[in-house]
Amino acid sequence: MEVFVSPLESARFIASNSKDVFVDEEGARRVAESLFDKASAAEFGLAGWKRLHELNPRAAGEEAVGWVFLVDTLNFSFWSEREEQKYLVKYKGRTYSGYWSLCAAVNRALDDEVPIPLIEERHRVLNESGTVLLEKFGGSFLTCVKMSEKSAQKLLRLVLENFPSYRDEAVFEKKKVSFYKRAQILVADTWSVLEGKGDGSFYDISSLTIFADYRIPQVLVHLKAMKYSEGLMKKLREGTTFQSGDKEEVEIRGCSIWCCALICKHLLELYEKTGQDMREKINAVLLDYYLWDYARDHREEMKDTPFHRVRCIYY
């Protein structure tokens, strides 16, 4: 059986050996302090996943879990080469871009009972995952969820063992490291769509890390919780496209995970000082949801902070 490595341990190792990306401990602490009031509000909580995002499923059940599996199987590479060439989808009177354009396209296709046009990689990944789902899990991702016995880590391992496109790994300093962005967000979105109840009441949801993509690092640098070397920043400003597994790309993603782990740690410590135990309400999943929304809502003021460009199936 293949050995899967921990994204958190990978992040610790990468952050300790990074040459071009640096986690600013004080910056992470300041971000935690800025989140202190927000973290206890509904916008930071699980309920916001449905309430704040109208394209996410309203109900909890097998169809909703299937929807989550579909979109997270296709949840990669949404950035545009040029701002004026964004892929846009119109649905119910609104126009969506990025990840939400995928959700809108899926929902529109379900409403109209028509197939979804997919480019080659998405088509291959969807066929591969659909075949596994049919052959091993009776065509239902809920079967997979039930097999996890309410463990986020067990569900993560089931996904990694059975669906090859989710194995988001690299080699850094001659050591295998992992990020498992889509696999972890699949577990997290399953938890969210089931509202943390029933089959989705994962007792170890806090063991997941943030989902290392291209937006989270950008917002962390913008918030001064993470820094890039001059050389790396120059490459980013020039629009360099990295390959999945390039040293700089691995450092950016690994340091992002570690930086957010520190933000969560500091945030929990701040609440402990007030006598509040917030371990059930603060975790990397909810921090990721919050930061991702922050990046979308503050796009204009973040224009001076470039994101890293990679074309791959992992994010």
C-alpha positions in Angstrom: 0.0 0.0 0.0 1.3 3.4 -0.9 2.4 5.6 1.9 0.8 9.1 1.9 2.6 11.9 3.7 1.0 14.5 5.9 0.5 18.0 4.4 1.1 19.6 7.8 4.4 17.8 8.3 5.4 18.5 4.7 4.6 22.2 5.3 6.7 22.3 8.5 9.7 20.8 6.6 9.3 23.1 3.6 9.0 26.2 5.7 12.1 25.2 7.7 14.1 24.8 4.5 12.6 27.5 2.2 15.0 29.9 0.4 12.6 32.2 -1.4 9.4 32.2 0.7 9.3 33.1 4.4 6.6 32.8 7.0 6.5 35.9 9.2 5.6 34.7 12.7 4.7 38.2 13.9 2.7 38.8 10.7 0.7 35.6 11.3 0.1 36.7 14.9 -1.2 40.1 13.6 -3.6 38.3 11.2 -4.8 36.2 14.1 -5.5 39.3 16.1 -7.4 40.9 13.2 -9.6 37.8 13.1 -10.3 37.7 16.8 -13.7 39.4 16.6 -14.6 37.8 13.2 -13.8 34.2 14.2 -16.8 34.0 16.6 -19.2 35.4 14.0 -21.4 33.5 11.6 -19.3 34.6 8.6 -16.4 32.5 9.9 -18.5 29.5 10.8 -19.7 26.5 8.9 -23.2 28.0 8.3 -21.6 30.6 6.1 -20.6 28.0 3.5 -24.2 27.7 2.3 -25.6 31.1 3.3 -22.9 33.2 1.7 -22.5 31.2 -1.5 -25.8 30.8 -3.4 -24.2 28.2 -5.8 -23.5 25.7 -3.1 -26.2 23.0 -2.5 -28.9 24.0 -0.1 -29.9 20.6 1.1 -27.8 17.9 2.8 -28.0 14.4 1.3 -26.7 12.0 -1.3 -27.3 14.4 -4.3 -25.5 17.2 -2.5 -22.5 15.0 -1.6 -22.4 13.9 -5.3 -22.4 17.5 -6.4 -19.4 18.2 -4.1 -17.5 15.2 -5.5 -18.2 16.4 -9.0 -17.0 20.0 -8.6 -14.0 19.1 -6.4 -12.9 16.5 -9.0 -12.9 19.4 -11.5 -11.7 22.1 -9.1 -8.4 23.2 -10.7 -6.8 25.9 -12.8 -9.2 28.8 -13.0 -6.9 31.8 -13.5 -6.9 33.6 -16.8 -3.9 34.7 -18.8 -5.3 38.2 -19.1 -8.0 39.9 -17.0 -10.1 40.7 -20.1 -10.2 37.1 -21.1 -11.8 35.6 -18.1 -14.0 32.6 -18.5 -17.5 33.8 -17.5 -20.8 31.8 -17.0 -24.2 33.4 -16.8 -26.7 31.7 -14.5 -30.0 33.0 -13.1 -29.3 36.6 -14.1 -25.7 36.7 -12.6 -22.3 36.3 -14.1 -19.7 34.1 -12.4 -15.9 33.7 -12.9 -13.2 31.5 -11.6 -14.3 28.5 -9.4 -17.8 29.8 -9.2 -18.1 29.7 -13.0 -17.6 25.9 -12.7 -20.3 25.7 -10.0 -22.6 27.8 -12.2 -22.0 25.7 -15.2 -22.7 22.5 -13.3 -25.9 23.9 -11.7 -27.1 25.2 -15.1 -26.4 21.9 -16.8 -28.3 20.1 -14.0 -31.3 22.5 -14.4 -31.3 22.0 -18.1 -30.5 18.3 -18.1 -27.7 18.8 -20.5 -24.1 17.4 -20.5 -21.3 19.7 -19.4 -18.7 20.6 -22.0 -15.2 19.9 -20.6 -11.7 20.4 -21.9 -9.5 17.4 -22.3 -7.9 17.2 -18.8 -11.2 17.8 -17.0 -12.8 15.1 -19.2 -10.1 12.6 -18.5 -10.2 13.2 -14.7 -14.0 13.1 -14.6 -14.0 9.8 -16.6 -11.3 8.3 -14.4 -13.1 9.3 -11.1 -16.5 8.3 -12.4 -15.2 4.8 -13.4 -13.7 4.3 -9.9 -16.9 5.6 -8.3 -19.0 3.1 -10.2 -16.7 0.1 -9.8 -15.8 0.5 -6.1 -18.5 2.6 -4.5 -21.7 1.8 -6.3 -21.7 5.1 -8.2 -22.2 7.1 -5.0 -19.6 9.2 -3.1 -21.8 9.0 -0.1 -20.8 5.3 0.1 -17.2 6.5 0.4 -18.2 9.0 3.1 -20.0 6.3 5.1 -16.9 4.1 4.9 -14.9 6.8 6.6 -16.7 6.2 9.9 -16.9 10.0 10.6 -13.1 10.5 10.3 -11.8 13.2 8.0 -8.4 11.5 7.8 -9.9 8.1 6.9 -12.0 9.8 4.1 -8.9 11.6 2.9 -7.0 8.3 2.7 -9.9 6.6 0.9 -9.9 9.4 -1.7 -6.1 9.3 -2.2 -6.0 5.5 -2.4 -8.8 5.3 -5.0 -8.7 8.5 -7.1 -5.3 9.1 -8.7 -6.0 12.7 -9.8 -6.1 13.7 -6.1 -2.5 12.7 -5.3 -1.1 16.2 -5.1 2.6 15.5 -4.2 6.1 16.7 -5.0 9.8 16.2 -4.0 11.5 18.9 -2.0 15.1 18.7 -0.8 15.0 15.0 -1.8 12.0 14.3 0.4 8.5 13.5 -0.6 6.0 16.2 0.4 2.3 16.6 0.0 -0.4 19.3 -0.3 -3.5 17.3 -1.2 -5.4 20.5 -2.0 -8.4 18.9 -3.8 -8.6 15.8 -1.6 -8.7 17.9 1.6 -11.2 20.4 0.1 -13.4 17.5 -0.9 -13.4 16.2 2.7 -14.0 19.7 4.0 -16.8 20.5 1.5 -18.5 17.1 2.4 -18.3 18.2 6.1 -19.8 21.6 5.1 -22.6 20.3 2.8 -23.7 17.8 5.5 -23.4 20.7 8.1 -21.1 18.7 10.2 -23.9 16.3 11.1 -24.7 12.6 10.6 -22.2 11.0 8.2 -20.4 14.3 7.9 -19.8 14.8 11.7 -16.0 14.3 11.3 -14.5 14.2 14.8 -11.0 15.1 13.4 -11.9 17.9 11.0 -9.3 20.1 12.6 -6.6 17.7 11.4 -7.0 19.1 7.8 -4.8 22.0 6.6 -5.7 24.9 4.4 -6.0 24.1 0.7 -2.9 25.4 -0.9 -3.8 27.1 -4.2 -2.8 30.3 -5.8 -5.2 32.7 -4.0 -4.3 31.8 -0.4 -0.6 32.6 -0.8 -1.5 35.9 -2.5 -3.7 37.0 0.4 -1.1 35.9 3.0 1.6 38.0 1.3 -0.9 40.9 1.0 -1.6 40.6 4.8 2.2 40.5 5.5 2.0 37.1 7.1 4.3 35.7 4.4 7.1 37.2 2.3 8.8 36.5 -1.0 12.4 37.0 -1.9 13.2 39.8 -4.4 14.1 37.2 -7.0 10.8 35.3 -6.7 8.8 38.5 -6.6 10.4 39.6 -9.8 9.5 36.3 -11.5 5.9 36.7 -10.3 5.6 40.3 -11.5 6.9 39.1 -14.9 4.1 36.6 -15.1 6.4 33.5 -15.0 4.5 30.3 -15.3 5.9 27.6 -13.0 5.6 23.9 -13.4 3.9 21.8 -10.7 6.7 20.6 -8.4 9.1 23.5 -9.2 11.0 24.5 -6.1 9.5 28.0 -5.8 6.0 26.6 -6.3 6.5 24.0 -3.6 7.9 26.7 -1.2 4.9 29.0 -1.8 2.3 26.2 -1.2 4.1 24.6 1.8 4.8 27.9 3.5 1.1 28.9 3.0 0.0 25.8 4.8 2.4 26.4 7.7 1.6 30.1 7.9 -2.1 29.3 8.3 -1.4 26.6 10.9 0.3 29.4 12.9 -2.6 31.8 12.4 -5.0 29.1 13.8 -2.6 28.4 16.7 -2.3 32.1 17.6 -6.1 32.6 17.3 -6.9 29.7 19.6 -4.3 31.1 22.1 -6.0 34.5 22.0 -9.3 32.9 22.9 -7.7 30.8 25.6 -6.6 34.0 27.3 -10.2 35.0 27.6 -11.2 31.7 29.0 -12.9 30.5 25.8 -12.3 27.1 24.3 -12.8 27.6 20.5 -11.3 24.4 19.3 -14.6 23.3 17.9 -15.1 26.6 16.0 -11.7 27.5 14.7 -9.8 25.3 12.3 -7.8 25.5 9.0 -10.9 24.6 6.9 -12.9 27.7 8.2 -9.7 29.9 8.0 -9.3 28.8 4.3 -12.9 29.6 3.5 -12.5 33.0 5.1 -9.2 33.9 3.4 -10.4 32.7 0.0 -13.5 34.9 0.3 -11.3 37.8 1.5 -9.1 37.5 -1.6 -12.2 37.6 -3.8 -13.7 40.6 -2.0 -10.4 42.6 -1.9 -9.3 41.9 -5.4 -8.7 45.5 -6.3 -6.5 46.3 -3.3 -4.5 43.1 -3.8 -3.6 43.9 -7.4 0.0 44.9 -6.4 0.5 41.4 -4.9 1.0 38.9 -7.8 -0.2 35.3 -7.5 1.9 32.4 -8.8 0.9 30.9 -12.1 0.8 27.1 -12.6 -1.2 25.0 -15.0 -2.0 21.7 -13.4 -4.8 19.4 -12.3 -4.1 19.9 -8.6 -5.4 23.4 -8.0 
